[in-house]
Amino acid sequence: MLSRVAIVTGAARGIGAATAVKLASDGAAVAVLDLSSDACAPLVDQIRSAGGTAVAFSCDVADEAQVDAVFDKVAGELGSVDVLVNNAGVLRDNLLHKMSSSDWDIVMNVHLRGAFLCSRAAQRHMVPQRSGKIVNTSSVSALGNRGQANYAAAKAGIQGLTRTLAMELGPFGINVNAVAPGFIVTEMTDATAARVGIAAEDMQAKAAEITPLRRVGQPSDIANVVAFLASDAASFITGQTIYVDGGRRL
Ligand SMILES: NC(=O)c1ccc[n+]([C@@H]2O[C@H](COP(=O)([O-])OP(=O)(O)OC[C@H]3O[C@@H](n4cnc5c(N)ncnc54)[C@H](O)[C@@H]3O)[C@@H](O)[C@H]2O)c1
């Protein structure tokens, strides 16, 4: 049971929404952050009608002033900041010669700068209480993926950030880990299928074929691992990136 306060970024849908639901069902009061708090309203209703606690906040994770303000607001309204899940993400895929500098910048800003800003804001609350859990979101694309120079670099950067924050924050009782999802069925992967002109179901079937476990992942597959890393059961794990990909890299 998590009788604590968790912040999940990019929580309006997909993996973030599933993570918020799981943390709430484990007993956490969940602050769900996304570009628009209105987009989180159905999620908040879902969590509350299951007996949980959830509050929605608008926040662009790449905006320093918004991030600093929202973490103080969450601590004020819910009492503390004990768990941070850095999940917000965007794609701007293209081959290098066609990738614009704004495609590069937005991906680096949301994933890497966002994780940095949110982790820095979270530790201001976690260090004084000498406890906390930060779970970052990397990807199998960190190992390299054609058409994703920006995203692969950001997701590899997340792994370096994770190891470094684990070293810096460990002495204060704060665990910092990452999950690296493989193919998970969300609007993000549906949009990729649409962009390359394949039906989402066909893309999922192709991905399942080359996955040792012969299926694609669901948001709950990631949420379960994030919830474990956010729990006391994982209290001696830090600095790790756990691939949750059905064995895709084997
Ligand atoms: N779906 C996959 O197959 C997969 C695989 C590996 C990693 N991931 C990672 O998992 C995370 C969640 O992915 P998803 O598939 O659920 O994506 P998604 O596109 O369904 O959801 C992403 C959420 O992030 C929010 N967001 C985007 N920019 C934001 C910003 N600047 N500030 C706050 N919120 C912002 C969006 O509004 C959206 O609600 C991302 O970091 C993604 O890179 C996904």
The ligand as an SDF file (V2000), in Angstrom:
LIG
                    3D

 44 48  0  0  0  0  0  0  0  0999 V2000
    3.8450    3.5850  -26.3830 N   0  0  0  0  0  0  0  0  0  0  0  0
    5.0240    3.0270  -26.5280 C   0  0  0  0  0  0  0  0  0  0  0  0
    5.1870    2.0490  -27.2820 O   0  0  0  0  0  0  0  0  0  0  0  0
    6.2110    3.5740  -25.7780 C   0  0  0  0  0  0  0  0  0  0  0  0
    7.4230    2.8780  -25.8950 C   0  0  0  0  0  0  0  0  0  0  0  0
    8.5320    3.3500  -25.2130 C   0  0  0  0  0  0  0  0  0  0  0  0
    8.4400    4.4880  -24.4290 C   0  0  0  0  0  0  0  0  0  0  0  0
    7.2530    5.1430  -24.3530 N   0  0  0  0  0  0  0  0  0  0  0  0
    7.2330    6.3540  -23.5280 C   0  0  0  0  0  0  0  0  0  0  0  0
    6.2070    6.2470  -22.5720 O   0  0  0  0  0  0  0  0  0  0  0  0
    5.7040    7.5550  -22.2460 C   0  0  0  0  0  0  0  0  0  0  0  0
    4.1820    7.5750  -22.4340 C   0  0  0  0  0  0  0  0  0  0  0  0
    3.9070    7.2100  -23.7860 O   0  0  0  0  0  0  0  0  0  0  0  0
    2.4300    6.9340  -24.3390 P   0  0  0  0  0  0  0  0  0  0  0  0
    2.5800    5.9040  -25.3760 O   0  0  0  0  0  0  0  0  0  0  0  0
    1.4890    6.7580  -23.2230 O   0  0  0  0  0  0  0  0  0  0  0  0
    2.1750    8.3340  -25.0960 O   0  0  0  0  0  0  0  0  0  0  0  0
    0.8480    9.1940  -25.3610 P   0  0  0  0  0  0  0  0  0  0  0  0
    1.1820   10.0480  -26.5360 O   0  0  0  0  0  0  0  0  0  0  0  0
   -0.3600    8.3310  -25.4170 O   0  0  0  0  0  0  0  0  0  0  0  0
    0.7450   10.0820  -24.0380 O   0  0  0  0  0  0  0  0  0  0  0  0
    1.7100   11.0620  -23.7440 C   0  0  0  0  0  0  0  0  0  0  0  0
    1.0920   12.1070  -22.8280 C   0  0  0  0  0  0  0  0  0  0  0  0
    2.1020   13.1000  -22.5620 O   0  0  0  0  0  0  0  0  0  0  0  0
    1.4810   14.3750  -22.6200 C   0  0  0  0  0  0  0  0  0  0  0  0
    2.4750   15.4280  -22.8980 N   0  0  0  0  0  0  0  0  0  0  0  0
    3.1090   15.6580  -24.0750 C   0  0  0  0  0  0  0  0  0  0  0  0
    3.9110   16.7320  -23.9600 N   0  0  0  0  0  0  0  0  0  0  0  0
    3.7680   17.1790  -22.6760 C   0  0  0  0  0  0  0  0  0  0  0  0
    4.3320   18.2570  -21.9620 C   0  0  0  0  0  0  0  0  0  0  0  0
    5.2020   19.1090  -22.5320 N   0  0  0  0  0  0  0  0  0  0  0  0
    3.9820   18.4290  -20.6540 N   0  0  0  0  0  0  0  0  0  0  0  0
    3.0860   17.5790  -20.0830 C   0  0  0  0  0  0  0  0  0  0  0  0
    2.5190   16.5370  -20.7200 N   0  0  0  0  0  0  0  0  0  0  0  0
    2.8600   16.3440  -22.0080 C   0  0  0  0  0  0  0  0  0  0  0  0
    0.4530   14.2330  -23.7480 C   0  0  0  0  0  0  0  0  0  0  0  0
   -0.5240   15.2700  -23.6940 O   0  0  0  0  0  0  0  0  0  0  0  0
   -0.0940   12.8450  -23.4810 C   0  0  0  0  0  0  0  0  0  0  0  0
   -1.2030   12.8690  -22.5950 O   0  0  0  0  0  0  0  0  0  0  0  0
    6.4560    8.5340  -23.1540 C   0  0  0  0  0  0  0  0  0  0  0  0
    7.5660    9.0560  -22.4650 O   0  0  0  0  0  0  0  0  0  0  0  0
    6.9170    7.6350  -24.2820 C   0  0  0  0  0  0  0  0  0  0  0  0
    8.0390    8.1580  -24.9370 O   0  0  0  0  0  0  0  0  0  0  0  0
    6.1310    4.7230  -25.0060 C   0  0  0  0  0  0  0  0  0  0  0  0
  1  2  1  0
  2  3  2  0
  2  4  1  0
  4  5  1  0
  4 44  2  0
  5  6  2  0
  6  7  1  0
  7  8  2  0
  8  9  1  0
  8 44  1  0
  9 10  1  0
  9 42  1  0
 10 11  1  0
 11 12  1  0
 11 40  1  0
 12 13  1  0
 13 14  1  0
 14 15  2  0
 14 16  1  0
 14 17  1  0
 17 18  1  0
 18 19  2  0
 18 20  1  0
 18 21  1  0
 21 22  1  0
 22 23  1  0
 23 24  1  0
 23 38  1  0
 24 25  1  0
 25 26  1  0
 25 36  1  0
 26 27  1  0
 26 35  1  0
 27 28  2  0
 28 29  1  0
 29 30  1  0
 29 35  2  0
 30 31  1  0
 30 32  2  0
 32 33  1  0
 33 34  2  0
 34 35  1  0
 36 37  1  0
 36 38  1  0
 38 39  1  0
 40 41  1  0
 40 42  1  0
 42 43  1  0
M  CHG  2   8   1  16  -1
M  END
$$$$
